[in-house]
Amino acid sequence: MNVKVTASAPGNSSLCILIELPEFVPRCFNESKLSTNYHITLESTVNVILTNESGNILVQKKLVVGKLNPKNYRVRRRFGWGV
């Protein structure tokens, strides 16, 4: 899945992005506006957190993974006892 994160902060503060995955390393930007893309693979619900340089949480969003149930394409016959 591709995730695009776009954010802006008042003043000249830096912003940090944290995606709660074991392989993800938090990234900090020394800009008040940022726009970046991530390519991640999800199997369960994950939080995306935007913090300032002191670690205060500014925004937290939850990415929810939906389950897809495939349709049963088997053709059913009229009589259950037929061969």
N, C-alpha and C positions, 0 to 999 in steps of 0.2 A: 504494500500500500504506500502511496506517496502522500506525505503530510506536508502542507505548506503552513509555516508559522509567520505571521506578520504582526508586528507590535510597534508601539511608540510609547515613550515615556516623557513626562515633562522635565525640562532642564537637560543637563548634560550627564545624566546618570547612565551607568552601564546596565545591560540586561543579560540575564542568564536563562537558558532553556534546559529543562530537565525532563526527559521522558523516562518513566519508571520501568526500564528494561535492564536486565543484568549486563548486557553488552554495550549499553549506551553510556557515553562519557558526557557529563554536563558541559555545555559550551557557553561562554560568556562573550558578549560583544560590547565594545567601548563606544557604542553609538546610542543615541536616544531613539532612533528608528531602525528597525531591522526587518528583513524579509529573507527567509531561508527555506529550503526544501529538505526533507528527509525521506529516505526509502527504508521502511521498516516492515517486518513480518510480525503479525500479531496472531496469537492463539487465544488470548483472553483479554479482559478489560484492562486498559492501561491509562494512567493519568499523565497529562502533559502539563508541566508547571512552569510558569514564568516568574522569576524572582529578580530583585534588584541586587546590587553589589553587596549589601549587608545580609542577604539571605532571606529577607522578608518576601512572603508569597504575594505577588500582585494578582495573578490569575491562575486558576487551576481548572482544566477541562478534562473530561473523561471520554476516552474513545472506547466505545462498546463494540464488541465483535458479535455479529449476528450469526445464528446457526441456520444453515440451509438444509431442509429436508427434501431429498429428491423424490420425484413422483414415481409411483409404481407403474411401469409401462407394460406389465404382464397382461396379456389378453385373457380375460376370464370367460370361460365357456358357460353355457346355460345350465348344464347338468354337472354336478360335482362327481357323479359316479362314472362318467364316460371316460374312455381311454384316449 
